[in-house]
Amino acid sequence: MNVIERIDHWAAVAPETIAHISGDQTLTYGELSKRSDALAVYLTERFGDDRSPIGVLGHREPEMLIAFLGTAKSGRPYVPIDTLLPRPRVEKILAISRAAMLLSAEEVAQLSRRKIRGRRKFLERNAPFYILFTSGSTGEPKGVIITLACLEHFISWMLAEQQFAERAEVFLNQAPFSFDLSVMDLYCSLATGGTLFSVNRDLIENPKQLYRALANSGVTTWISTPSFARMCLVEQKFTEAMLPRARRFLFCGETLAPQTAAELLGRFPRAQVWNMYGPTEATVATTSIRVDDSILQKYSALPVGRAMPGTQILVVDQNCHELPANERGGIIIAGPNVSPGYIGRPDLTARAFFERRGQRAYKTGDLARFRDGLLFFEGRVDEQIKLSGYRIELGDVEANLRMLPAVRDAVVIPVIKNDTAQSLAACVLLDARNETSDFELAHSLRTQLSDRLPTYMLPRKFVFLDMFPMTANGKVDRTALARSL
Amino acid sequence: MIAADFSDKVLQLLACVAETDEVRTNLDLPLYEYQVLDSMRTVQLILMIEEEFGLKISPAEFERERWRTPRAVIADLQQRL
């Protein structure tokens, strides 16, 4: 059974089981299956043989799940877009992906209630299943194509490794659907007849309600960024007493600190903690390891583990030659979970993807080394950073800053504390300086930039300079700028 | 009357979390409206306050309204102490 067939199977045998909870909205497997079928029929009637992607705009509404599955069942890839994204960025994404339409949650609610007769499924293993947009270094987002085959490879591995109980799990959904960590909770949950419990924006902004919701959630499998778990751990009551059914904490998307893992194991003695690693281009996660006391005792920086079966991880030098253990190099991932490439960008695709011994391979730009047969992540070769799990190209923020009327030039630097990027600082050269204070000016630039970029990409700190320090070979001296912050 | 050094210390912690000195000069700055504070930073500040003053604040019982401005943060902490 493929993932869609599995979901429809749960709809057949347990139609009343809750598939999704978001705020006070719930969706059963029966509704999910029936309504996604209706949406698929609508899309097929409207677009016929045109298999262009469909943009889906929303936050955590149950309609998002209906839209994803309905689009997939009609043989089209979906492009999840969070309502947090400013409109110009949404327009860019739709243009780059050549989307046939943008469906809002409200439209999905209406279109999926139509009565239909008969249905056909158009799923092909090697056709695009979803397209996720991430930050691109030139200021244009880039869309990673993931096929049904990629997704199947990832899900089969997760189900085999984690042995989720069928129709018994509640998965925490913290990541927005536009961020591929959510693919882990969404499809592991749906494939096993579980319940997906979304924490929406209102809850994250209101800790009091967040903890109340968590206490009532019955979460068994926690999937989040380490940042989110760290935030939750500040509350002393965040223990087994609050989440008595929690058995697993799965982390991906940024470095997991050993302190976070140790604290979780202390507060949730019956739960396992897993660290995972992988870029969006290789379908959510490629490596994993269970972090227990022996791992914590042995390593001061946690390993990200071993590759999934059927996929290889190579650590290579600049000439793409494999390096021996203990030597640091770039990570290459080769296997069936690797994406065909970036939509509409054969140039970027050719630069990062290639074929290796009959398998699709991807140059991640991540640095790592193998030690004791385990992979240790050690940063990036370029200007890409992770901020609270969000992947950001500094060049993307810089390019968008330079497009603002008053800005002549801009360099964006991550502010690092305890080896982790905490926020972004923008060093800006202005065309002309008026009388307003630095704070007012920064606020104004930030507001203007928020029309172009999502909130998580906005610099917190703005420094106004007359000129940038230069290196001996005439490049902006980022190290000197970072020191001066 | 609360000692000025207490207020100074609070503002220093706030400035560190917020990454701007504006909070020290403009005591009526709407912290959440201007996105000087958000959920993550609120929690960071809670941790720093615990370290500095030994004052435990439960995020599960916290309401943003109490820390609307730098002045409100100082007043709230004075009351808690």
Interface residues (C-beta under 8 A of the other chain):
Chain A: I204 E205 N206 P207 K208 Y211 R212 S227 M231 V234 E235 Q236 K237 S388 V415 S423 A425 S437 F439 A442 H443 R446 T455 R460 K461
Chain B: E19 T20 E22 N26 Y34 Q35 D38 S39 M40 T42 V43 I46 L47 K56 S58 P59 A60 E61 F62 E63 R64
